[in-house]
């Protein structure tokens, strides 16, 4: 039944093992991405690897005052709902550090700026 549903019975083996073909707009998309990258590098003087690090900093979840979690803890009767602040600060710092280190290591691996 599974072979019938996948369509493997209706195609010859050569067709099943053939490499996939590129879509019609693949080359246009690749060229557009390449032109945007070179345009940004020329306009701002910054490589794409540096932009990845900046965007990682901007999207990292840094929680200074977790009011939602504190209000939930207070609603459930916690005597000190803001006792979680050190744990939140440590985890926020750890997530930003891991993101920056990962971006730096991957950029070195691909031959980007070190």
N, CA, C and O atoms as CSV, one atom per row, in Angstrom:
chain,resi,resn,atom,element,x,y,z
A,1,UNK,N,N,0.821,-1.195,0.000
A,1,UNK,CA,C,0.000,0.000,0.000
A,1,UNK,C,C,0.869,1.264,0.000
A,1,UNK,O,O,0.570,2.242,-0.685
A,2,UNK,N,N,1.964,1.216,0.797
A,2,UNK,CA,C,2.844,2.383,0.870
A,2,UNK,C,C,3.495,2.657,-0.481
A,2,UNK,O,O,3.614,3.816,-0.878
A,3,UNK,N,N,3.917,1.618,-1.191
A,3,UNK,CA,C,4.516,1.817,-2.509
A,3,UNK,C,C,3.519,2.405,-3.491
A,3,UNK,O,O,3.880,3.192,-4.365
A,4,UNK,N,N,2.289,2.025,-3.342
A,4,UNK,CA,C,1.255,2.537,-4.219
A,4,UNK,C,C,1.017,4.024,-3.973
A,4,UNK,O,O,0.833,4.789,-4.920
A,5,UNK,N,N,1.021,4.434,-2.709
A,5,UNK,CA,C,0.777,5.838,-2.373
A,5,UNK,C,C,1.953,6.744,-2.726
A,5,UNK,O,O,1.745,7.915,-3.044
A,6,UNK,N,N,3.163,6.239,-2.679
A,6,UNK,CA,C,4.325,7.081,-2.985
A,6,UNK,C,C,4.536,7.268,-4.478
A,6,UNK,O,O,5.253,8.184,-4.882
A,7,UNK,N,N,3.950,6.451,-5.283
A,7,UNK,CA,C,4.116,6.572,-6.719
A,7,UNK,C,C,5.343,5.864,-7.242
A,7,UNK,O,O,5.677,6.000,-8.420
A,8,UNK,N,N,6.028,5.106,-6.391
A,8,UNK,CA,C,7.254,4.417,-6.812
A,8,UNK,C,C,6.977,3.320,-7.826
A,8,UNK,O,O,7.874,2.946,-8.582
A,9,UNK,N,N,5.785,2.808,-7.859
A,9,UNK,CA,C,5.460,1.749,-8.808
A,9,UNK,C,C,5.231,2.284,-10.214
A,9,UNK,O,O,5.282,1.518,-11.176
A,10,UNK,N,N,4.980,3.581,-10.353
A,10,UNK,CA,C,4.612,4.152,-11.634
A,10,UNK,C,C,5.772,4.819,-12.353
A,10,UNK,O,O,5.594,5.313,-13.466
A,11,UNK,N,N,6.965,4.847,-11.745
A,11,UNK,CA,C,8.107,5.503,-12.363
A,11,UNK,C,C,9.240,4.505,-12.532
A,11,UNK,O,O,9.411,3.609,-11.704
A,12,UNK,N,N,10.010,4.653,-13.594
A,12,UNK,CA,C,11.169,3.764,-13.761
A,12,UNK,C,C,12.267,4.145,-12.759
A,12,UNK,O,O,12.328,5.295,-12.322
A,13,UNK,N,N,13.125,3.202,-12.395
A,13,UNK,CA,C,14.176,3.471,-11.401
A,13,UNK,C,C,15.117,4.607,-11.805
A,13,UNK,O,O,15.571,5.368,-10.951
A,14,UNK,N,N,15.409,4.723,-13.099
A,14,UNK,CA,C,16.298,5.806,-13.529
A,14,UNK,C,C,15.716,7.171,-13.188
A,14,UNK,O,O,16.452,8.086,-12.819
A,15,UNK,N,N,14.424,7.310,-13.308
A,15,UNK,CA,C,13.782,8.585,-12.996
A,15,UNK,C,C,13.766,8.841,-11.493
A,15,UNK,O,O,13.870,9.988,-11.057
A,16,UNK,N,N,13.639,7.791,-10.708
A,16,UNK,CA,C,13.608,7.951,-9.255
A,16,UNK,C,C,14.962,8.361,-8.696
A,16,UNK,O,O,15.019,9.093,-7.708
A,17,UNK,N,N,16.063,7.902,-9.311
A,17,UNK,CA,C,17.396,8.187,-8.796
A,17,UNK,C,C,18.077,9.354,-9.503
A,17,UNK,O,O,19.245,9.633,-9.234
A,18,UNK,N,N,17.393,10.025,-10.379
A,18,UNK,CA,C,17.956,11.159,-11.101
A,18,UNK,C,C,18.089,12.362,-10.162
A,18,UNK,O,O,17.273,12.546,-9.259
A,19,UNK,N,N,19.103,13.160,-10.379
A,19,UNK,CA,C,19.275,14.374,-9.574
A,19,UNK,C,C,18.118,15.322,-9.835
A,19,UNK,O,O,17.625,15.399,-10.960
A,20,UNK,N,N,17.676,16.047,-8.811
A,20,UNK,CA,C,16.578,17.000,-9.024
A,20,UNK,C,C,17.012,18.144,-9.934
A,20,UNK,O,O,18.177,18.541,-9.942
A,21,UNK,N,N,16.074,18.655,-10.684
A,21,UNK,CA,C,16.354,19.759,-11.598
A,21,UNK,C,C,16.124,21.085,-10.883
A,21,UNK,O,O,15.275,21.197,-9.999
A,22,UNK,N,N,16.892,22.071,-11.283
A,22,UNK,CA,C,16.697,23.408,-10.722
A,22,UNK,C,C,15.403,23.995,-11.265
A,22,UNK,O,O,15.006,23.735,-12.400
A,23,UNK,N,N,14.757,24.793,-10.423
A,23,UNK,CA,C,13.536,25.445,-10.872
A,23,UNK,C,C,13.881,26.552,-11.870
A,23,UNK,O,O,15.044,26.927,-12.019
A,24,UNK,N,N,12.875,27.060,-12.537
A,24,UNK,CA,C,13.103,28.044,-13.597
A,24,UNK,C,C,13.711,29.338,-13.055
A,24,UNK,O,O,14.530,29.962,-13.729
A,25,UNK,N,N,13.322,29.744,-11.855
A,25,UNK,CA,C,13.802,31.014,-11.318
A,25,UNK,C,C,15.003,30.906,-10.414
A,25,UNK,O,O,15.372,31.888,-9.771
A,26,UNK,N,N,15.637,29.729,-10.342
A,26,UNK,CA,C,16.764,29.547,-9.417
A,26,UNK,C,C,17.936,30.462,-9.767
A,26,UNK,O,O,18.485,31.129,-8.890
A,27,UNK,N,N,18.315,30.495,-11.021
A,27,UNK,CA,C,19.460,31.316,-11.419
A,27,UNK,C,C,19.167,32.800,-11.224
A,27,UNK,O,O,20.050,33.560,-10.828
A,28,UNK,N,N,17.931,33.216,-11.499
A,28,UNK,CA,C,17.563,34.616,-11.271
A,28,UNK,C,C,17.637,34.966,-9.790
A,28,UNK,O,O,18.126,36.036,-9.427
A,29,UNK,N,N,17.158,34.074,-8.938
A,29,UNK,CA,C,17.199,34.320,-7.501
A,29,UNK,C,C,18.634,34.369,-6.995
A,29,UNK,O,O,18.979,35.244,-6.200
A,30,UNK,N,N,19.468,33.447,-7.443
A,30,UNK,CA,C,20.872,33.439,-7.024
A,30,UNK,C,C,21.576,34.718,-7.455
A,30,UNK,O,O,22.369,35.272,-6.694
A,31,UNK,N,N,21.299,35.188,-8.650
A,31,UNK,CA,C,21.907,36.438,-9.137
A,31,UNK,C,C,21.394,37.641,-8.346
A,31,UNK,O,O,22.163,38.553,-8.045
A,32,UNK,N,N,20.109,37.652,-8.006
A,32,UNK,CA,C,19.555,38.753,-7.211
A,32,UNK,C,C,20.182,38.792,-5.823
A,32,UNK,O,O,20.506,39.868,-5.320
A,33,UNK,N,N,20.355,37.644,-5.208
A,33,UNK,CA,C,20.990,37.593,-3.890
A,33,UNK,C,C,22.436,38.057,-3.976
A,33,UNK,O,O,22.909,38.800,-3.116
A,34,UNK,N,N,23.126,37.623,-5.001
A,34,UNK,CA,C,24.525,38.025,-5.181
A,34,UNK,C,C,24.630,39.543,-5.394
A,34,UNK,O,O,25.535,40.177,-4.850
A,35,UNK,N,N,23.730,40.123,-6.167
A,35,UNK,CA,C,23.800,41.570,-6.412
A,35,UNK,C,C,23.452,42.365,-5.156
A,35,UNK,O,O,24.044,43.415,-4.910
A,36,UNK,N,N,22.503,41.882,-4.360
A,36,UNK,CA,C,22.171,42.570,-3.107
A,36,UNK,C,C,23.359,42.516,-2.147
A,36,UNK,O,O,23.677,43.510,-1.496
A,37,UNK,N,N,24.016,41.351,-2.059
A,37,UNK,CA,C,25.173,41.221,-1.170
A,37,UNK,C,C,26.294,42.171,-1.578
A,37,UNK,O,O,26.865,42.861,-0.733
A,38,UNK,N,N,26.606,42.209,-2.857
A,38,UNK,CA,C,27.688,43.091,-3.289
A,38,UNK,C,C,27.286,44.552,-3.160
A,38,UNK,O,O,28.129,45.398,-2.862
A,39,UNK,N,N,26.010,44.865,-3.380
A,39,UNK,CA,C,25.552,46.234,-3.216
A,39,UNK,C,C,25.640,46.694,-1.775
A,39,UNK,O,O,26.055,47.822,-1.507
A,40,UNK,N,N,25.254,45.836,-0.847
A,40,UNK,CA,C,25.342,46.195,0.569
A,40,UNK,C,C,26.783,46.321,1.023
A,40,UNK,O,O,27.121,47.211,1.804
A,41,UNK,N,N,27.632,45.426,0.532
A,41,UNK,CA,C,29.039,45.506,0.908
A,41,UNK,C,C,29.674,46.782,0.353
A,41,UNK,O,O,30.503,47.407,1.014
A,42,UNK,N,N,29.281,47.163,-0.862
A,42,UNK,CA,C,29.826,48.383,-1.442
A,42,UNK,C,C,29.285,49.643,-0.786
A,42,UNK,O,O,30.009,50.624,-0.614
A,43,UNK,N,N,28.003,49.611,-0.421
A,43,UNK,CA,C,27.368,50.798,0.147
A,43,UNK,C,C,27.785,51.034,1.597
A,43,UNK,O,O,28.071,52.167,1.984
A,44,UNK,N,N,27.821,49.984,2.390
A,44,UNK,CA,C,28.094,50.140,3.814
A,44,UNK,C,C,29.485,49.703,4.220
A,44,UNK,O,O,29.916,49.976,5.340
A,45,UNK,N,N,30.195,49.029,3.329
A,45,UNK,CA,C,31.539,48.589,3.646
A,45,UNK,C,C,31.598,47.472,4.671
A,45,UNK,O,O,32.624,47.273,5.321
A,46,UNK,N,N,30.506,46.747,4.818
A,46,UNK,CA,C,30.428,45.664,5.799
A,46,UNK,C,C,30.034,44.391,5.080
A,46,UNK,O,O,29.121,44.389,4.255
A,47,UNK,N,N,30.731,43.300,5.399
A,47,UNK,CA,C,30.415,42.019,4.796
A,47,UNK,C,C,29.150,41.419,5.392
A,47,UNK,O,O,28.678,41.849,6.444
A,48,UNK,N,N,28.619,40.436,4.715
A,48,UNK,CA,C,27.398,39.771,5.180
A,48,UNK,C,C,27.614,39.038,6.490
A,48,UNK,O,O,26.687,38.922,7.292
A,49,UNK,N,N,28.833,38.536,6.723
A,49,UNK,CA,C,29.103,37.837,7.976
A,49,UNK,C,C,28.966,38.776,9.160
A,49,UNK,O,O,28.460,38.382,10.211
A,50,UNK,N,N,29.414,40.019,8.998
A,50,UNK,CA,C,29.274,40.998,10.080
A,50,UNK,C,C,27.810,41.341,10.306
A,50,UNK,O,O,27.391,41.564,11.442
A,51,UNK,N,N,27.033,41.385,9.232
A,51,UNK,CA,C,25.605,41.672,9.377
A,51,UNK,C,C,24.892,40.550,10.113
A,51,UNK,O,O,23.928,40.803,10.835
A,52,UNK,N,N,25.345,39.322,9.946
A,52,UNK,CA,C,24.749,38.198,10.666
A,52,UNK,C,C,24.983,38.343,12.163
A,52,UNK,O,O,24.088,38.075,12.965
A,53,UNK,N,N,26.181,38.764,12.538
A,53,UNK,CA,C,26.484,38.948,13.958
A,53,UNK,C,C,25.621,40.056,14.548
A,53,UNK,O,O,25.108,39.911,15.657
A,54,UNK,N,N,25.454,41.154,13.827
A,54,UNK,CA,C,24.624,42.248,14.317
A,54,UNK,C,C,23.161,41.820,14.423
A,54,UNK,O,O,22.485,42.147,15.398
A,55,UNK,N,N,22.677,41.096,13.428
A,55,UNK,CA,C,21.281,40.663,13.503
A,55,UNK,C,C,21.079,39.649,14.613
A,55,UNK,O,O,20.001,39.587,15.205
A,56,UNK,N,N,22.097,38.854,14.905
A,56,UNK,CA,C,22.006,37.930,16.032
A,56,UNK,C,C,21.922,38.664,17.352
A,56,UNK,O,O,21.188,38.255,18.251
A,57,UNK,N,N,22.675,39.750,17.473
A,57,UNK,CA,C,22.580,40.566,18.688
A,57,UNK,C,C,21.203,41.196,18.811
A,57,UNK,O,O,20.647,41.275,19.906
A,58,UNK,N,N,20.659,41.638,17.702
A,58,UNK,CA,C,19.368,42.321,17.742
A,58,UNK,C,C,18.209,41.385,18.033
A,58,UNK,O,O,17.193,41.812,18.582
A,59,UNK,N,N,18.343,40.131,17.678
A,59,UNK,CA,C,17.236,39.202,17.888
A,59,UNK,C,C,17.395,38.346,19.135
A,59,UNK,O,O,16.505,37.559,19.458
A,60,UNK,N,N,18.512,38.484,19.841
A,60,UNK,CA,C,18.727,37.689,21.056
A,60,UNK,C,C,17.723,38.121,22.121
A,60,UNK,O,O,17.401,39.301,22.256
A,61,UNK,N,N,17.255,37.166,22.847
A,61,UNK,CA,C,16.261,37.429,23.877
A,61,UNK,C,C,16.959,37.849,25.161
A,61,UNK,O,O,17.389,37.010,25.953
A,62,UNK,N,N,17.065,39.152,25.355
A,62,UNK,CA,C,17.657,39.681,26.581
A,62,UNK,C,C,16.519,40.177,27.452
A,62,UNK,O,O,15.806,41.114,27.092
A,63,UNK,N,N,16.363,39.558,28.565
A,63,UNK,CA,C,15.253,39.860,29.467
A,63,UNK,C,C,15.820,40.560,30.692
A,63,UNK,O,O,16.510,39.937,31.499
A,64,UNK,N,N,15.535,41.853,30.837
A,64,UNK,CA,C,16.028,42.584,31.992
A,64,UNK,C,C,15.080,42.469,33.181
A,64,UNK,O,O,15.516,42.288,34.318
A,65,UNK,N,N,13.797,42.575,32.912
A,65,UNK,CA,C,12.797,42.500,33.976
A,65,UNK,C,C,11.639,41.634,33.489
A,65,UNK,O,O,10.759,42.127,32.785
A,66,UNK,N,N,11.625,40.356,33.850
A,66,UNK,CA,C,10.598,39.437,33.348
A,66,UNK,C,C,9.263,39.633,34.072
A,66,UNK,O,O,8.907,38.869,34.969
A,67,UNK,N,N,8.551,40.652,33.668
A,67,UNK,CA,C,7.307,40.992,34.369
A,67,UNK,C,C,6.218,39.951,34.174
A,67,UNK,O,O,5.438,39.706,35.094
A,68,UNK,N,N,6.142,39.335,33.009
A,68,UNK,CA,C,5.096,38.335,32.766
A,68,UNK,C,C,5.281,37.133,33.674
A,68,UNK,O,O,4.331,36.677,34.311
A,69,UNK,N,N,6.495,36.621,33.734
A,69,UNK,CA,C,6.759,35.459,34.587
A,69,UNK,C,C,6.569,35.826,36.048
A,69,UNK,O,O,6.044,35.026,36.822
A,70,UNK,N,N,6.987,37.025,36.437
A,70,UNK,CA,C,6.808,37.450,37.826
A,70,UNK,C,C,5.336,37.590,38.170
A,70,UNK,O,O,4.929,37.236,39.276
A,71,UNK,N,N,4.532,38.098,37.250
A,71,UNK,CA,C,3.100,38.236,37.538
A,71,UNK,C,C,2.421,36.874,37.634
A,71,UNK,O,O,1.509,36.693,38.441
A,72,UNK,N,N,2.858,35.914,36.818
A,72,UNK,CA,C,2.304,34.557,36.918
A,72,UNK,C,C,2.701,33.939,38.255
A,72,UNK,O,O,1.885,33.294,38.914
A,73,UNK,N,N,3.954,34.139,38.650
A,73,UNK,CA,C,4.396,33.606,39.947
A,73,UNK,C,C,3.629,34.258,41.089
A,73,UNK,O,O,3.264,33.580,42.049
A,74,UNK,N,N,3.379,35.556,41.001
A,74,UNK,CA,C,2.617,36.252,42.047
A,74,UNK,C,C,1.175,35.772,42.075
A,74,UNK,O,O,0.588,35.635,43.148
A,75,UNK,N,N,0.601,35.515,40.910
A,75,UNK,CA,C,-0.785,35.045,40.853
A,75,UNK,C,C,-0.937,33.664,41.485
A,75,UNK,O,O,-1.996,33.335,42.018
A,76,UNK,N,N,0.121,32.857,41.425
A,76,UNK,CA,C,0.061,31.529,42.020
A,76,UNK,C,C,0.586,31.509,43.452
A,76,UNK,O,O,0.846,30.442,44.007
A,77,UNK,N,N,0.742,32.696,44.054
A,77,UNK,CA,C,1.042,32.775,45.478
A,77,UNK,C,C,2.508,32.773,45.851
A,77,UNK,O,O,2.842,32.435,46.987
A,78,UNK,N,N,3.397,33.139,44.940
A,78,UNK,CA,C,4.813,33.180,45.279
A,78,UNK,C,C,5.081,34.341,46.231
A,78,UNK,O,O,4.593,35.449,46.013
A,79,UNK,N,N,5.854,34.091,47.282
A,79,UNK,CA,C,6.182,35.139,48.246
A,79,UNK,C,C,7.158,36.155,47.653
A,79,UNK,O,O,7.113,37.335,48.003
A,80,UNK,N,N,8.021,35.715,46.775
A,80,UNK,CA,C,9.001,36.601,46.145
A,80,UNK,C,C,9.042,36.285,44.649
A,80,UNK,O,O,9.886,35.508,44.202
A,81,UNK,N,N,8.138,36.883,43.878
A,81,UNK,CA,C,8.053,36.528,42.451
A,81,UNK,C,C,9.270,36.940,41.623
A,81,UNK,O,O,9.489,36.384,40.547
A,82,UNK,N,N,10.056,37.888,42.094
A,82,UNK,CA,C,11.221,38.325,41.328
A,82,UNK,C,C,12.504,37.618,41.744
A,82,UNK,O,O,13.595,38.079,41.408
A,83,UNK,N,N,12.395,36.511,42.465
A,83,UNK,CA,C,13.571,35.725,42.824
A,83,UNK,C,C,14.233,35.085,41.606
A,83,UNK,O,O,15.362,34.604,41.701
A,84,UNK,N,N,13.562,35.074,40.493
A,84,UNK,CA,C,14.100,34.444,39.296
A,84,UNK,C,C,15.023,35.371,38.503
A,84,UNK,O,O,15.596,34.954,37.497
A,85,UNK,N,N,15.171,36.611,38.939
A,85,UNK,CA,C,15.980,37.573,38.182
A,85,UNK,C,C,17.405,37.092,37.901
A,85,UNK,O,O,17.828,37.172,36.748
A,86,UNK,N,N,18.168,36.600,38.871
A,86,UNK,CA,C,19.536,36.148,38.530
A,86,UNK,C,C,19.546,35.032,37.483
A,86,UNK,O,O,20.393,35.030,36.589
A,87,UNK,N,N,18.626,34.102,37.588
A,87,UNK,CA,C,18.581,33.008,36.602
A,87,UNK,C,C,18.242,33.539,35.215
A,87,UNK,O,O,18.807,33.085,34.220
A,88,UNK,N,N,17.319,34.497,35.145
A,88,UNK,CA,C,16.940,35.088,33.853
A,88,UNK,C,C,18.115,35.850,33.261
A,88,UNK,O,O,18.374,35.741,32.063
A,89,UNK,N,N,18.823,36.613,34.068
A,89,UNK,CA,C,19.964,37.376,33.572
A,89,UNK,C,C,21.083,36.458,33.099
A,89,UNK,O,O,21.698,36.715,32.064
A,90,UNK,N,N,21.354,35.389,33.845
A,90,UNK,CA,C,22.412,34.453,33.449
A,90,UNK,C,C,22.044,33.745,32.146
A,90,UNK,O,O,22.889,33.596,31.263
A,91,UNK,N,N,20.796,33.311,32.020
A,91,UNK,CA,C,20.398,32.627,30.791
A,91,UNK,C,C,20.383,33.582,29.598
A,91,UNK,O,O,20.713,33.175,28.484
A,92,UNK,N,N,20.006,34.840,29.810
A,92,UNK,CA,C,20.052,35.821,28.718
A,92,UNK,C,C,21.482,36.064,28.267
A,92,UNK,O,O,21.760,36.107,27.069
A,93,UNK,N,N,22.379,36.222,29.211
A,93,UNK,CA,C,23.779,36.436,28.881
A,93,UNK,C,C,24.363,35.217,28.175
A,93,UNK,O,O,25.139,35.351,27.229
A,94,UNK,N,N,23.988,34.037,28.639
A,94,UNK,CA,C,24.481,32.807,28.015
A,94,UNK,C,C,23.977,32.679,26.578
A,94,UNK,O,O,24.733,32.272,25.696
A,95,UNK,N,N,22.713,33.021,26.331
A,95,UNK,CA,C,22.180,32.881,24.971
A,95,UNK,C,C,22.850,33.856,24.007
A,95,UNK,O,O,23.133,33.498,22.863
A,96,UNK,N,N,23.104,35.077,24.455
A,96,UNK,CA,C,23.791,36.042,23.593
A,96,UNK,C,C,25.223,35.593,23.332
A,96,UNK,O,O,25.715,35.698,22.209
A,97,UNK,N,N,25.893,35.092,24.367
A,97,UNK,CA,C,27.277,34.637,24.214
A,97,UNK,C,C,27.369,33.458,23.254
A,97,UNK,O,O,28.248,33.427,22.393
A,98,UNK,N,N,26.477,32.500,23.396
A,98,UNK,CA,C,26.482,31.342,22.503
A,98,UNK,C,C,26.195,31.773,21.064
A,98,UNK,O,O,26.824,31.270,20.133
A,99,UNK,N,N,25.261,32.688,20.876
A,99,UNK,CA,C,24.961,33.172,19.530
A,99,UNK,C,C,26.142,33.866,18.884
A,99,UNK,O,O,26.439,33.627,17.714
A,100,UNK,N,N,26.826,34.732,19.640
A,100,UNK,CA,C,27.984,35.433,19.097
A,100,UNK,C,C,29.137,34.480,18.807
A,100,UNK,O,O,29.785,34.590,17.767
A,101,UNK,N,N,29.397,33.544,19.722
A,101,UNK,CA,C,30.473,32.587,19.492
A,101,UNK,C,C,30.187,31.683,18.301
A,101,UNK,O,O,31.089,31.366,17.526
A,102,UNK,N,N,28.936,31.268,18.155
A,102,UNK,CA,C,28.573,30.424,17.025
A,102,UNK,C,C,28.754,31.169,15.704
A,102,UNK,O,O,29.292,30.616,14.744
A,103,UNK,N,N,28.307,32.415,15.657
A,103,UNK,CA,C,28.477,33.210,14.436
A,103,UNK,C,C,29.949,33.410,14.119
A,103,UNK,O,O,30.348,33.341,12.956
A,104,UNK,N,N,30.753,33.656,15.135
A,104,UNK,CA,C,32.184,33.867,14.916
A,104,UNK,C,C,32.862,32.577,14.427
A,104,UNK,O,O,33.660,32.604,13.490
A,105,UNK,N,N,32.536,31.460,15.067
A,105,UNK,CA,C,33.146,30.190,14.661
A,105,UNK,C,C,32.744,29.788,13.254
A,105,UNK,O,O,33.574,29.306,12.484
A,106,UNK,N,N,31.480,29.982,12.913
A,106,UNK,CA,C,31.027,29.621,11.570
A,106,UNK,C,C,31.607,30.550,10.512
A,106,UNK,O,O,31.871,30.116,9.391
A,107,UNK,N,N,31.810,31.818,10.847
A,107,UNK,CA,C,32.405,32.724,9.859
A,107,UNK,C,C,33.862,32.366,9.620
A,107,UNK,O,O,34.348,32.491,8.496
A,108,UNK,N,N,34.568,31.925,10.652
A,108,UNK,CA,C,35.954,31.483,10.459
A,108,UNK,C,C,36.003,30.224,9.620
A,108,UNK,O,O,36.906,30.046,8.802
A,109,UNK,N,N,35.034,29.356,9.823
A,109,UNK,CA,C,35.002,28.090,9.098
A,109,UNK,C,C,34.804,28.315,7.611
A,109,UNK,O,O,35.377,27.587,6.800
A,110,UNK,N,N,34.001,29.312,7.231
A,110,UNK,CA,C,33.729,29.571,5.826
A,110,UNK,C,C,34.742,30.532,5.208
A,110,UNK,O,O,34.641,30.866,4.027
A,111,UNK,N,N,35.709,30.974,5.994
A,111,UNK,CA,C,36.721,31.883,5.464
A,111,UNK,C,C,36.313,33.329,5.578
A,111,UNK,O,O,36.832,34.176,4.850
A,112,UNK,N,N,35.390,33.636,6.477
A,112,UNK,CA,C,34.966,35.010,6.682
A,112,UNK,C,C,35.916,35.750,7.595
A,112,UNK,O,O,37.008,35.259,7.881
A,113,UNK,N,N,35.513,36.948,8.068
A,113,UNK,CA,C,36.390,37.721,8.939
A,113,UNK,C,C,36.561,37.030,10.287
A,113,UNK,O,O,35.596,36.490,10.828
A,114,UNK,N,N,37.742,37.038,10.823
A,114,UNK,CA,C,37.998,36.342,12.084
A,114,UNK,C,C,37.970,37.264,13.251
A,114,UNK,O,O,38.168,36.831,14.386
